[in-house]
Amino acid sequence: MLLKWEKTMLYTLALMLIAVIVTPVGTVFAEETNVTTSDVEEITEDTTEDSSGAAVFEDGTTYNPNDELPSPSIDQAVDWADRKGGEATNFLQVGGQWLAIIIFIVSAIMTLFGAVAGRVSKGLVGIFIAIIMYAGITFAPTLIDFFSQWLAS
């Protein structure tokens, strides 16, 4: 049977976790910008057209909407997928590391309260899980390589 303060702590942690999961990433990191017609006019004033009708920008780059779309090679597609996959993995690693740190701090506070109430083990288990989680997230590529080599041998 949970005590009243334990239920309150459990509900608070659950609400915090739900808030972290439900909050869209875009609302936290997005910057709102409004483009006005004067901004568009400034952009078009900085360009000229060459004989084929392509826009030439101040830095010398050109853009012609009538050109065909480029046909990338397999190597270019693989490079792009590797780059984007690495960016997504890095983003998830950073988010997971922050989550592990938050769990560690909350578990340390639970350990402190548990020392007063006589139930230290719950907080220590949370700390242990946070440490394992942080190490697993940080060294994920190395761990995956190790286990795949171990399984292959």
N, C-alpha and C positions, 0 to 999 in steps of 0.2 A: 504494500500500500504506500503510495506516494504522499509525502507531507504536502501541506499547502504551499510552502515556499518552493518545493521541488516542482510542483505542477506549474507554478508561475514561471519558474526559470525555464522549464521545458517549453511552455507556450511562447515565451519571449524568444528563445532560440529558434523555435520553429518559424515564428513570424519573421525573424531576421533572415533566415535561410530562404523563405518564400520571397521576401522583398528583393534579395540578391538575385534569385533565379528569374523572377518575373520582370524586373527592370530591364528594358531593352538596352542593348549596348549602344545603339545609335543615339538614344536620348541622353546618355551620359557624355559621350565623346563628340557629338555632332556640334558643329558651329553653324548657326543660321546665317545665311547671307541672302540678301535681296539684290537682284540684278535689275537695274533700271534701264530705261532706253538710253539715257545719257552714257551709261557704261558701255552699252553695245555700240553706240556711235563713236566712243573713244577707241574701241577696238578696231572698228572698220576704218577709222581715220588713219590708223597706223599701218594699214596694208595698202599695197598697190597690186595691179594686175599685170601679168606678163602677156605675151602674144597669144598663148593658148587659153587664156581666161582663168588661169590659176592664180590664187591669192598668194602674194609674196609678202611675208612679214619682215619686220625690221631686222631680225636676226638672220635673214636669208632663207629660212625654211619656206616651203611652198605647200599649198593645199589646193588640189583640184578635185571637186566633187564628181567630175565626170570620169576620173580614172577608175580602173577596175580595183576590186579588193585584192590585197596581196594574197598570194598562195604560199602559205608557210610550209616549210619542210617538216618531216617527222622530228628531226633533231631540234628545230625551233620549238615545236609543240611540246616536246619532252622537257626542254629547258624551261619553258614557260610554266608547265605543270610542276616541275621541281621547285621553281621559285615561289609560286603561289602556295604550294603545299608546305614549303618551309615557313612562309609567312603565317599561314593558318596554325601550324604546329607551334610556332613561337608565341603567337597570341594565346593559344590554349595553355601553354606552359606558364606564361606569366600570370594568367587568371588562376590557374591551379595553385601556383606558388602563393599567391595572395590568400586564396581560400585556406590553404594549409596553415599559413601564419595566423589567420583569424581563428581557426580551430584551435591552434596551439594557445593563443592568448585566452580564449574563452575557457579552455580546459585548465589553464593555470589558475584562472579565477575560481573555477569550480573546485580545484584542489585546495585553494586557500579557504574557501567556504567549507569544504569537506573536512579540513583540519579542525575547524571549530565544531562541526557537527559530528565528527567521527567517521566520515565516509570519504576518505582520501582516494580510494581505489578508482572511483569513476573518473575523476580528473586526471589521474595518472594514466589510465587507459587512453583517454582522449589525447593526452600529450604524446604517448607512444604512437598512436595512430597518425597524428599530425606529422611526427618526425619521419615515419615510414612513407607517408604520402608525399612529403616534400622531397625526400631523397629519390623516390620513384619518379616523380615528375621531372626533377632536375636532371637526373641521369638516365632518362628513358631511352635515348638512342643507344647508349653504352650497354644498358641492361638488355635491350632487345638483341643487340649484336652478340652479347655473351651467351644468352639463352639459345639463340639460333645456331651458334657454333657448337654449343654443348649438345643440342639435339642432333645436329648433323654428324657429330663424332660417334 
